[in-house]
Amino acid sequence: MMLNRFGLLLLLLLALGVAGCSDDDDPVAVAEAYDFTTILADYTDGVVIATYAAMKDACGDLATACAGLAAAPDQPGVDAAAAAWVAARAPWEASEAFLFGPAASMNLDPALDSWPVDRQQLDDVLASSFDLTPAFVAEGLGPALRGYHTVEYLLFRDGQPRPVGDFTARELAYVAAAAAVLADDATTLWAAWAEGIDGGSAYGDVFRGAGGPGSGYPTQAAAVQEMLEGMIAICDEVANGKIADPYDENDTSLVESQFSFNSLTDFANNLRSVRNAYLGEHHLAASDGEGLTDYVATADAALDLRLQAELDAAIAAIGAIPAPFRDNLAAAAQIEAAQAAIQTVMTTLAADVTPLVLR
């Protein structure tokens, strides 16, 4: 959402001296000779659609929990809704290596995950006389007033579920409406990939069929390039945005998922999304298909093992940052070590894996 992924990849490749190939060694042209059919199919079904299916179900559970809380407020209801938010957050963060297609073209990424929360506008909405229904939230409010972080802000304070006595009637109505819209958006995203919207082609068919009739991807290599760009882009966003922005500015307001203290889990799941995309698997559903790893292992087994180790190291380095991230922006050694580990993954993907896969 924050970056032009093609521009980012091109910049990285130019910086690392792997772009500007002659006609004879043009990476996309040569890659057309390799059959990526199984890799694209397993990525589409076992990674992308499987992740969005888990997200759809978890967001449905969150909407049910928030509706129950609004109907009969009590502390167990708040606790259940907060736990449901954490569960629903995981698959979305594990999807951020593939924020292309419907997530971008249908503006679902900002609708689901705009941050920081615009607390002033949110308070203005609560103070208004508007009827806080799902229809009003979906059609009357912008991205900064809906989605994961609006629901998070209404449910949590300082990493804990709010006391039920602190909720106003309008906050209860708002959280139920916002969670219902979040579930609808998650279902739309899943359907856009798995079934198609309003009679249109399923994006999964478009991606799976890259290089064939009716696909927006002229070649399989173009689809594989999109996969790699997504993986590189989320590494860049985590290291140089999600972690760097609050750390460099020493500004807690820039910390994503700061109300629930879920930030470090978010970052780790972002790296898991890269690992899932590379391995052709979905760690939440234990699927295991053919991935780019299978191609890379055949061409350069040492590189495949190195990248997998770097991914594990990056996830471990994120886990070594003291929690909550919001209250530990002075933990320079651990924060910078995590940034370096993520940047190592990004460099390997751009400098080593991309030219090997698209040669």
Disulfide bonds with the S-S distance in Angstrom:
none
